[in-house]
Amino acid sequence: MNSGSPGPDLKKHIRDNGYGFADEFIRNVNEIFSGLVIVPDTSNLILIEKTARDYAFLPNDALIAATCIEHAIPKIATFDRDFSKVKNPCRIKI
């Protein structure tokens, strides 16, 4: 029965060799997220409402778009095609 644990082979490998096998992955993640800045959601209710009405967004999408507009965030990576309606920020297709 598999308990979901990595098993003794991986544990032995880590004990004998360390975590070096993950170094490339960690470097790639750090490169992807370098320069990432987390901004607070906007509390500008007028901008949120205007964004919701202008783009027919549900409240959560309006909050995201309004936050991007307020903080001059030029691009947003999302699967949500609704953000294609907004020219600033422009949607980065993923």
N, CA, C and O of each residue as an XYZ file, in Angstrom:
376
protein
N       0.844     -1.193      0.000
C       0.000      0.000      0.000
C       0.883      1.248      0.000
O       1.822      1.345      0.790
N       0.583      2.198     -0.883
C       1.366      3.421     -0.996
C       0.756      4.477     -0.088
O      -0.411      4.835     -0.241
N       1.535      4.968      0.844
C       1.038      5.967      1.783
C       1.219      7.385      1.273
O       0.838      8.339      1.952
N       1.796      7.538      0.083
C       2.024      8.870     -0.463
C       3.371      9.443     -0.077
O       3.737     10.522     -0.544
N       4.122      8.742      0.773
C       5.439      9.238      1.150
C       6.432      8.921      0.047
O       6.210      7.992     -0.728
N       7.527      9.673     -0.043
C       8.471      9.488     -1.132
C       9.213      8.155     -1.076
O       9.800      7.741     -2.076
N       9.199      7.498      0.031
C       9.817      6.183      0.130
C      11.265      6.245      0.547
O      11.885      7.308      0.554
N      11.791      5.096      0.892
C      13.154      5.031      1.423
C      14.223      5.393      0.396
O      15.279      5.897      0.776
N      13.980      5.148     -0.907
C      14.996      5.464     -1.907
C      15.268      6.963     -1.984
O      16.425      7.380     -2.037
N      14.224      7.768     -1.989
C      14.403      9.225     -2.033
C      15.030      9.714     -0.741
O      15.923     10.562     -0.768
N      14.579      9.196      0.378
C      15.163      9.596      1.663
C      16.648      9.264      1.706
O      17.451     10.069      2.179
N      17.020      8.077      1.213
C      18.424      7.680      1.189
C      19.210      8.603      0.259
O      20.314      9.032      0.597
N      18.646      8.908     -0.911
C      19.314      9.804     -1.858
C      19.569     11.171     -1.213
O      20.662     11.724     -1.336
N      18.570     11.704     -0.535
C      18.729     13.012      0.111
C      19.768     12.925      1.220
O      20.604     13.818      1.359
N      19.723     11.862      2.005
C      20.682     11.694      3.096
C      22.106     11.611      2.541
O      23.030     12.200      3.102
N      22.277     10.880      1.443
C      23.607     10.667      0.888
C      24.103     11.837      0.032
O      25.296     12.140      0.021
N      23.179     12.492     -0.685
C      23.579     13.496     -1.679
C      23.062     14.899     -1.399
O      23.472     15.842     -2.076
N      22.195     15.062     -0.445
C      21.621     16.369     -0.166
C      20.511     16.725     -1.143
O      19.985     15.867     -1.853
N      20.174     17.979     -1.164
C      19.072     18.458     -2.006
C      19.556     19.067     -3.321
O      18.811     19.804     -3.967
N      20.770     18.775     -3.718
C      21.336     19.356     -4.934
C      20.487     19.141     -6.165
O      20.498     19.969     -7.076
N      19.742     18.034     -6.211
C      18.900     17.754     -7.376
C      17.812     18.815     -7.558
O      17.251     18.943     -8.647
N      17.516     19.562     -6.523
C      16.462     20.574     -6.605
C      17.020     21.969     -6.896
O      16.252     22.917     -7.065
N      18.344     22.105     -6.956
C      18.946     23.428     -7.139
C      18.477     24.123     -8.414
O      18.145     25.308     -8.383
N      18.446     23.400     -9.537
C      18.022     24.013    -10.794
C      16.573     24.484    -10.709
O      16.241     25.576    -11.170
N      15.719     23.661    -10.121
C      14.316     24.042     -9.956
C      14.206     25.309     -9.112
O      13.460     26.225     -9.457
N      14.940     25.359     -8.018
C      14.894     26.531     -7.131
C      15.415     27.764     -7.856
O      14.847     28.846     -7.715
N      16.490     27.618     -8.631
C      17.003     28.756     -9.412
C      15.948     29.264    -10.393
O      15.752     30.471    -10.534
N      15.269     28.333    -11.069
C      14.242     28.733    -12.036
C      13.085     29.449    -11.363
O      12.597     30.456    -11.875
N      12.647     28.946    -10.230
C      11.557     29.597     -9.497
C      11.986     30.988     -9.052
O      11.219     31.943     -9.181
N      13.199     31.112     -8.533
C      13.693     32.423     -8.104
C      13.777     33.394     -9.271
O      13.467     34.575     -9.118
N      14.193     32.906    -10.438
C      14.287     33.765    -11.618
C      12.901     34.238    -12.058
O      12.712     35.407    -12.396
N      11.942     33.325    -12.048
C      10.583     33.670    -12.464
C       9.995     34.745    -11.556
O       9.335     35.673    -12.024
N      10.238     34.611    -10.258
C       9.599     35.509     -9.314
C      10.486     36.663     -8.858
O      10.084     37.435     -7.988
N      11.673     36.796     -9.420
C      12.514     37.928     -9.030
C      11.830     39.209     -9.488
O      11.281     39.272    -10.588
N      11.865     40.185     -8.672
C      11.224     41.447     -9.000
C       9.729     41.473     -8.723
O       9.071     42.491     -8.933
N       9.198     40.359     -8.255
C       7.773     40.298     -7.937
C       7.478     41.211     -6.754
O       8.162     41.165     -5.732
N       6.474     42.020     -6.903
C       6.050     42.914     -5.833
C       4.588     42.609     -5.531
O       3.751     42.572     -6.433
N       4.296     42.396     -4.277
C       2.910     42.145     -3.878
C       2.328     43.462     -3.395
O       2.843     44.085     -2.467
N       1.248     43.873     -4.041
C       0.602     45.136     -3.681
C      -0.724     44.841     -2.990
O      -1.347     43.813     -3.255
N      -1.158     45.732     -2.111
C      -2.458     45.519     -1.471
C      -3.593     45.782     -2.457
O      -3.466     46.592     -3.375
N      -4.703     45.081     -2.246
C      -5.893     45.341     -3.058
C      -6.318     46.795     -2.886
O      -6.153     47.379     -1.815
N      -6.857     47.359     -3.935
C      -7.375     48.710     -3.835
C      -8.572     48.740     -2.891
O      -9.316     47.765     -2.783
N      -8.744     49.850     -2.223
C      -9.945     50.051     -1.408
C     -10.798     51.156     -2.017
O     -11.734     51.649     -1.387
N     -10.467     51.542     -3.248
C     -11.174     52.601     -3.964
C     -12.474     52.024     -4.535
O     -12.490     51.490     -5.644
N     -13.548     52.136     -3.776
C     -14.820     51.549     -4.178
C     -15.377     52.160     -5.458
O     -16.060     51.481     -6.226
N     -15.093     53.416     -5.686
C     -15.564     54.073     -6.910
C     -14.870     53.450     -8.123
O     -15.522     53.173     -9.130
N     -13.568     53.230     -8.038
C     -12.827     52.616     -9.137
C     -13.266     51.168     -9.350
O     -13.397     50.725    -10.491
N     -13.495     50.428     -8.267
C     -13.960     49.044     -8.383
C     -15.318     49.006     -9.077
O     -15.537     48.201     -9.982
N     -16.228     49.880     -8.649
C     -17.564     49.910     -9.264
C     -17.484     50.306    -10.735
O     -18.138     49.696    -11.581
N     -16.685     51.326    -11.039
C     -16.540     51.772    -12.430
C     -15.964     50.639    -13.291
O     -16.432     50.406    -14.406
N     -14.961     49.948    -12.778
C     -14.350     48.839    -13.515
C     -15.360     47.721    -13.738
O     -15.434     47.154    -14.829
N     -16.136     47.405    -12.710
C     -17.165     46.366    -12.836
C     -18.179     46.741    -13.911
O     -18.543     45.910    -14.744
N     -18.633     47.991    -13.893
C     -19.628     48.429    -14.870
C     -19.041     48.528    -16.289
O     -19.670     48.099    -17.256
N     -17.837     49.094    -16.401
C     -17.221     49.284    -17.721
C     -16.971     47.967    -18.447
O     -17.126     47.883    -19.665
N     -16.582     46.935    -17.692
C     -16.190     45.671    -18.315
C     -17.138     44.518    -18.007
O     -16.859     43.372    -18.361
N     -18.252     44.815    -17.353
C     -19.226     43.787    -16.959
C     -18.548     42.669    -16.168
O     -18.780     41.485    -16.411
N     -17.707     43.074    -15.220
C     -16.979     42.122    -14.386
C     -17.758     41.772    -13.134
O     -18.514     42.587    -12.605
N     -17.561     40.553    -12.671
C     -18.021     40.183    -11.336
C     -17.121     40.891    -10.322
O     -16.024     41.328    -10.671
N     -17.571     41.008     -9.080
C     -16.820     41.807     -8.099
C     -15.345     41.427     -7.956
O     -14.495     42.315     -7.884
N     -15.019     40.141     -7.914
C     -13.626     39.760     -7.710
C     -12.746     40.186     -8.885
O     -11.639     40.685     -8.682
N     -13.233     39.991    -10.116
C     -12.462     40.426    -11.277
C     -12.341     41.948    -11.322
O     -11.306     42.480    -11.723
N     -13.387     42.636    -10.915
C     -13.336     44.106    -10.872
C     -12.297     44.567     -9.861
O     -11.575     45.532    -10.109
N     -12.218     43.888     -8.725
C     -11.226     44.232     -7.703
C      -9.810     44.027     -8.244
O      -8.941     44.876     -8.048
N      -9.582     42.917     -8.914
C      -8.250     42.644     -9.474
C      -7.884     43.688    -10.516
O      -6.792     44.255    -10.467
N      -8.784     43.949    -11.458
C      -8.502     44.922    -12.517
C      -8.310     46.326    -11.946
O      -7.404     47.047    -12.366
N      -9.147     46.713    -11.004
C      -9.029     48.043    -10.397
C      -7.709     48.179     -9.640
O      -7.082     49.238     -9.663
N      -7.295     47.116     -8.975
C      -6.013     47.136     -8.265
C      -4.869     47.319     -9.260
O      -3.943     48.090     -9.007
N      -4.930     46.612    -10.389
C      -3.904     46.765    -11.424
C      -3.892     48.192    -11.969
O      -2.829     48.782    -12.159
N      -5.063     48.731    -12.214
C      -5.157     50.103    -12.737
C      -4.587     51.090    -11.724
O      -3.802     51.969    -12.081
N      -4.982     50.944    -10.464
C      -4.533     51.878     -9.418
C      -3.020     51.848     -9.243
O      -2.399     52.890     -9.033
N      -2.432     50.678     -9.326
C      -0.990     50.541     -9.103
C      -0.189     50.580    -10.403
O       1.013     50.313    -10.398
N      -0.846     50.910    -11.516
C      -0.197     51.001    -12.832
C       0.533     49.705    -13.182
O       1.651     49.733    -13.696
N      -0.105     48.581    -12.902
C       0.447     47.275    -13.252
C       0.099     47.035    -14.722
O      -1.079     46.955    -15.071
N       1.111     46.918    -15.585
C       0.840     46.882    -17.022
C       0.379     45.535    -17.564
O      -0.234     45.474    -18.630
N       0.670     44.439    -16.831
C       0.339     43.114    -17.364
C      -0.171     42.220    -16.239
O       0.236     42.345    -15.084
N      -1.065     41.322    -16.607
C      -1.579     40.356    -15.650
C      -1.548     38.982    -16.305
O      -2.032     38.812    -17.424
N      -0.986     38.013    -15.618
C      -0.925     36.641    -16.121
C      -2.141     35.897    -15.575
O      -2.292     35.734    -14.365
N      -2.994     35.455    -16.474
C      -4.227     34.804    -16.044
C      -4.763     33.903    -17.145
O      -4.491     34.112    -18.327
N      -5.524     32.904    -16.740
C      -6.247     32.069    -17.686
C      -7.591     32.707    -18.047
O      -8.222     32.308    -19.025
N      -8.025     33.685    -17.272
C      -9.342     34.297    -17.405
C      -9.388     35.230    -18.615
O      -8.750     36.282    -18.621
N     -10.141     34.839    -19.626
C     -10.235     35.640    -20.857
C     -10.952     36.964    -20.649
O     -10.815     37.873    -21.467
N     -11.711     37.089    -19.573
C     -12.411     38.351    -19.318
C     -11.441     39.524    -19.247
O     -11.793     40.649    -19.601
N     -10.226     39.262    -18.790
C      -9.264     40.348    -18.664
C      -8.757     40.841    -20.010
O      -8.074     41.863    -20.069
N      -9.074     40.144    -21.083
C      -8.711     40.610    -22.422
C      -9.436     41.903    -22.770
O      -8.986     42.662    -23.628
N     -10.554     42.150    -22.104
C     -11.336     43.364    -22.358
C     -10.585     44.613    -21.891
O     -10.814     45.709    -22.402
N      -9.689     44.438    -20.920
C      -8.992     45.567    -20.311
C      -7.685     45.781    -21.053
O      -6.868     44.865    -21.143
N      -7.482     46.956    -21.575
C      -6.248     47.248    -22.309
C      -5.097     47.578    -21.353
O      -3.934     47.329    -21.670
N      -5.413     48.120    -20.224
C      -4.391     48.424    -19.232
C      -4.944     48.004    -17.876
O      -5.748     48.752    -17.321
N      -4.583     46.893    -17.318
C      -3.474     46.018    -17.704
C      -3.846     45.086    -18.847
O      -5.000     44.678    -18.982
N      -2.867     44.760    -19.656
C      -3.139     43.807    -20.722
C      -2.961     42.399    -20.182
O      -2.152     42.156    -19.286
N      -3.720     41.489    -20.735
C      -3.681     40.099    -20.268
C      -2.524     39.373    -20.930
O      -2.361     39.428    -22.149
N      -1.726     38.696    -20.127
C      -0.682     37.820    -20.625
C      -1.291     36.439    -20.667
O      -1.663     35.900    -19.624
N      -1.403     35.855    -21.834
C      -2.041     34.544    -21.959
C      -1.118     33.465    -21.405
O       0.053     33.371    -21.771
N      -1.683     32.652    -20.508
C      -0.914     31.519    -19.970
C      -1.726     30.267    -20.142
O      -1.281     29.184    -19.761
